[in-house]
Amino acid sequence: MFGVVTRNEEELDWPEFDAGFYEVKDVTGRSAEPVADAVNMVSCFGDNAAVEANPDLAPVSDAGERATRDRPYFDWAYVCPTREDYREGVLEIVSDCAEVTPDVRLDDVGFPRAEYCHCDRCTRLFEESEFDDRMAWRADVVTGFVAEAADRIPGRTYLTLYPDPYPGHLYERAGLDLDALSEHVDEFVVPLYDMAYTTTYWLETIASGFADALDVPFSVELYAVDVDVDNLIHAAEVADEYGENVFFGYDASNARAALRRKQAESRDGVSHG
């Protein structure tokens, strides 16, 4: 199955796509109303606008650095997953999405990096918890949030993963315990973004790593913006060998062109004797 990830509602109806993901809340903090006939997507803990309005929402590293987009390695600002007021707001958005269509995708879930968070609230909550290991406590925080969200989703719960299948890396980086999350998630989505896809051996390596790491289905999301159509077709063919589905991000016109050419080439290869 081939689908599209978009901010443009009209592209969800294009017949070339078997499925559509629509961004209801993205990392800028921009929000939109959920739409029918699509999987609505919610950026959970990525939110530039919220952190700009209230910097105290941002996680703090062990060196006292906030996880904001002006710091190295961060393309957007993060909100600490222990902020109950913010979490409740995100869960309300999830509920709103689930009332419109049963399937929902959770984006940007987890802590920003391994050294986060050491804010006063996290330090207190960890000390009050039953855990002796801070990493295990973080994973429990994240799994608890996903469980709450999944309880509000009557259909399929999708969860986006950072593209690192190496054992233990997602757990250490973001507090994502794949085994625990698999109890609540129906399908993971792994964005494997490249600006050109001139080579795909790395795509195959990462996708095959997730095939080994996950016990529930996963799909691959490709970046379609300004990518050569032939390269995008080849990348989709590689991703399709490993993922349950392949989704194209943020350039529906280019993705549609790739799928049309792929279908035409497949018809050209059929002979009838």
C-alpha positions as CSV (number, residue, x, y, z in Angstrom):
1,M,0.0,0.0,0.0
2,F,1.3,3.5,-0.9
3,G,0.1,6.6,1.0
4,V,0.8,10.3,1.4
5,V,1.7,12.5,4.3
6,T,0.4,16.0,3.8
7,R,-0.8,19.3,5.2
8,N,-3.1,19.8,2.2
9,E,-6.5,18.3,2.7
10,E,-7.3,18.1,-1.0
11,E,-4.4,15.7,-1.7
12,L,-5.9,13.1,0.5
13,D,-8.5,12.3,-2.2
14,W,-6.0,11.7,-5.0
15,P,-6.7,8.2,-6.4
16,E,-3.0,7.2,-6.6
17,F,-2.8,7.0,-2.8
18,D,-4.3,4.1,-0.8
19,A,-4.0,6.0,2.5
20,G,-3.5,9.5,3.7
21,F,-1.9,11.1,6.8
22,Y,-3.0,14.6,7.6
23,E,-1.0,16.8,10.0
24,V,-3.4,18.2,12.6
25,K,-0.6,19.5,14.9
26,D,3.0,19.9,13.7
27,V,6.3,20.8,15.3
28,T,5.8,24.5,14.6
29,G,2.8,24.4,16.9
30,R,0.5,25.0,13.9
31,S,-2.9,23.3,14.4
32,A,-5.7,22.4,12.1
33,E,-9.1,20.6,12.4
34,P,-9.0,16.8,12.0
35,V,-10.3,15.6,8.7
36,A,-12.4,12.5,7.8
37,D,-11.1,9.7,5.5
38,A,-7.5,10.2,6.7
39,V,-5.2,9.2,9.6
40,N,-4.8,12.4,11.6
41,M,-1.3,13.1,12.9
42,V,-0.3,14.8,16.1
43,S,3.1,16.1,17.0
44,C,3.1,15.2,20.7
45,F,6.2,16.8,22.2
46,G,7.6,18.8,19.4
47,D,6.2,22.4,19.6
48,N,8.1,25.6,18.8
49,A,5.2,27.9,19.6
50,A,4.6,26.4,23.0
51,V,8.2,26.6,24.1
52,E,8.6,30.1,22.7
53,A,5.6,31.2,24.8
54,N,6.8,29.3,27.9
55,P,10.5,28.3,27.8
56,D,10.0,26.4,31.1
57,L,8.2,23.7,29.1
58,A,11.5,22.6,27.5
59,P,13.4,19.7,28.8
60,V,16.7,20.5,30.5
61,S,19.9,18.6,30.0
62,D,22.3,17.5,32.8
63,A,24.4,20.5,31.8
64,G,21.4,22.9,32.2
65,E,20.8,23.3,28.4
66,R,17.2,23.6,27.2
67,A,16.1,21.5,24.2
68,T,15.2,24.3,21.9
69,R,15.7,24.7,18.2
70,D,18.6,27.2,18.6
71,R,20.7,24.4,20.1
72,P,22.8,22.0,18.0
73,Y,21.1,18.8,16.8
74,F,17.5,20.2,17.3
75,D,15.4,21.2,14.3
76,W,12.6,22.1,16.6
77,A,11.9,22.8,20.3
78,Y,10.7,20.0,22.6
79,V,8.3,19.9,25.5
80,C,9.2,17.8,28.5
81,P,7.0,14.7,28.5
82,T,6.3,15.0,32.3
83,R,4.4,18.3,31.9
84,E,1.0,17.1,32.8
85,D,-0.8,20.3,31.7
86,Y,0.8,20.0,28.2
87,R,0.2,16.2,28.0
88,E,-3.5,16.7,28.8
89,G,-3.8,19.2,26.0
90,V,-2.2,16.8,23.5
91,L,-4.4,14.0,24.7
92,E,-7.4,16.2,24.1
93,I,-6.3,16.7,20.5
94,V,-5.9,13.0,20.1
95,S,-9.5,12.5,21.4
96,D,-10.7,15.2,18.9
97,C,-9.0,13.3,16.1
98,A,-10.4,10.0,17.2
99,E,-13.9,11.4,17.1
100,V,-13.5,12.3,13.4
101,T,-11.7,9.1,12.2
102,P,-10.7,6.1,14.2
103,D,-7.0,5.9,13.4
104,V,-4.5,8.4,14.8
105,R,-0.7,8.7,14.4
106,L,1.5,10.0,17.2
107,D,4.5,11.9,16.1
108,D,7.5,13.2,18.1
109,V,7.0,11.0,21.1
110,G,9.7,10.8,23.8
111,F,12.6,12.7,25.3
112,P,14.7,14.7,22.9
113,R,18.1,13.0,23.6
114,A,19.7,10.8,26.2
115,E,20.9,13.7,28.4
116,Y,17.3,14.9,29.0
117,C,15.5,15.7,31.2
118,H,17.0,17.0,34.4
119,C,14.6,19.7,35.2
120,D,13.4,20.1,38.8
121,R,10.1,18.4,38.1
122,C,11.8,15.3,36.4
123,T,14.3,15.1,39.2
124,R,11.5,15.1,41.8
125,L,9.3,12.6,39.9
126,F,12.2,10.2,39.4
127,E,13.2,10.4,43.1
128,E,9.6,9.7,44.1
129,S,9.2,6.8,41.7
130,E,9.8,3.1,42.2
131,F,12.8,3.2,39.8
132,D,16.5,3.2,40.6
133,D,17.5,3.7,37.0
134,R,16.7,7.0,35.4
135,M,16.5,5.5,31.8
136,A,13.9,2.9,33.0
137,W,11.9,5.7,34.6
138,R,12.0,7.8,31.4
139,A,10.8,4.8,29.4
140,D,7.9,4.3,31.8
141,V,6.9,8.0,31.4
142,V,6.8,7.6,27.6
143,T,5.1,4.3,27.6
144,G,2.5,5.6,30.0
145,F,1.7,8.5,27.7
146,V,1.4,6.3,24.7
147,A,-0.9,4.0,26.6
148,E,-3.1,6.9,27.6
149,A,-3.3,8.1,24.0
150,A,-4.0,4.6,22.6
151,D,-6.9,4.2,25.1
152,R,-8.5,7.2,23.3
153,I,-7.9,5.8,19.8
154,P,-10.6,3.3,18.8
155,G,-8.9,2.2,15.5
156,R,-5.2,1.8,14.7
157,T,-2.6,3.6,16.7
158,Y,0.4,4.6,14.7
159,L,3.7,5.8,16.3
160,T,6.6,7.4,14.5
161,L,10.1,6.2,15.4
162,Y,13.4,7.9,15.0
163,P,15.3,5.9,12.3
164,D,17.8,4.1,14.5
165,P,17.2,0.3,14.8
166,Y,20.4,-0.4,16.6
167,P,19.6,-2.3,19.8
168,G,19.1,0.0,22.8
169,H,19.5,3.2,20.9
170,L,15.9,4.4,20.8
171,Y,15.6,3.4,24.5
172,E,18.6,5.5,25.4
173,R,17.9,8.3,23.1
174,A,14.2,9.0,23.6
175,G,13.0,6.6,26.3
176,L,11.2,4.4,23.7
177,D,10.9,0.8,25.0
178,L,9.9,-1.0,21.8
179,D,8.6,-4.1,23.5
180,A,6.5,-2.1,26.0
181,L,5.2,0.2,23.3
182,S,4.2,-2.7,21.1
183,E,1.5,-3.5,23.6
184,H,-0.2,-0.3,22.7
185,V,0.9,0.4,19.1
186,D,-0.6,-1.2,16.0
187,E,1.9,0.1,13.5
188,F,5.2,2.0,13.7
189,V,6.2,4.4,11.0
190,V,9.9,5.0,10.3
191,P,10.8,8.1,8.3
192,L,13.9,7.4,6.1
193,Y,14.4,10.8,4.6
194,D,17.0,11.7,2.0
195,M,17.2,14.7,-0.4
196,A,18.0,12.5,-3.5
197,Y,18.0,8.7,-2.9
198,T,20.8,8.3,-5.4
199,T,21.9,5.3,-3.3
200,T,19.6,3.1,-1.3
201,Y,21.9,0.5,0.4
202,W,21.6,2.5,3.6
203,L,17.8,2.5,3.3
204,E,17.8,-1.3,3.0
205,T,20.1,-1.6,6.0
206,I,18.0,0.5,8.3
207,A,14.7,-1.0,7.1
208,S,15.9,-4.5,7.5
209,G,17.2,-3.6,11.0
210,F,13.7,-2.5,12.0
211,A,12.2,-5.7,10.5
212,D,14.4,-7.6,13.0
213,A,13.8,-5.2,15.9
214,L,10.0,-5.0,15.8
215,D,7.3,-7.6,16.6
216,V,4.4,-5.5,15.2
217,P,4.1,-4.1,11.6
218,F,6.1,-1.0,10.6
219,S,5.9,1.2,7.5
220,V,8.5,3.3,5.8
221,E,8.0,7.0,5.1
222,L,10.0,8.5,2.3
223,Y,10.8,12.2,1.6
224,A,9.3,13.2,-1.8
225,V,10.2,16.9,-2.1
226,D,12.2,17.7,-5.2
227,V,13.4,14.1,-5.5
228,D,14.1,12.7,-8.9
229,V,11.1,10.5,-9.9
230,D,13.2,7.4,-10.9
231,N,15.2,7.6,-7.7
232,L,12.0,7.9,-5.7
233,I,10.5,4.9,-7.4
234,H,13.6,2.8,-6.6
235,A,13.6,3.9,-3.0
236,A,9.9,3.0,-2.8
237,E,10.6,-0.5,-4.2
238,V,13.4,-1.1,-1.6
239,A,11.2,0.2,1.2
240,D,8.3,-1.9,0.1
241,E,10.4,-5.1,0.5
242,Y,10.6,-4.5,4.3
243,G,7.8,-2.2,5.3
244,E,4.1,-3.0,5.6
245,N,3.4,0.1,3.6
246,V,5.3,3.0,2.0
247,F,4.3,6.6,2.6
248,F,5.5,9.7,0.8
249,G,6.1,12.9,2.7
250,Y,5.2,16.5,1.8
251,D,5.2,16.5,-2.0
252,A,2.1,14.7,-3.1
253,S,2.5,15.8,-6.8
254,N,6.0,14.2,-7.0
255,A,4.8,11.1,-5.2
256,R,1.8,10.8,-7.6
257,A,4.1,11.1,-10.6
258,A,6.3,8.4,-9.2
259,L,3.4,6.0,-8.6
260,R,2.0,6.7,-12.0
261,R,5.3,5.9,-13.7
262,K,5.8,2.8,-11.5
263,Q,2.4,1.5,-12.5
264,A,3.0,2.3,-16.2
265,E,6.3,0.4,-16.1
266,S,4.7,-2.5,-14.4
267,R,2.0,-2.7,-17.1
268,D,4.6,-2.4,-19.9
269,G,6.3,-5.5,-18.5
270,V,3.2,-7.7,-18.9
271,S,2.9,-9.8,-22.0
272,H,0.0,-12.0,-23.1
273,G,0.6,-15.1,-25.1
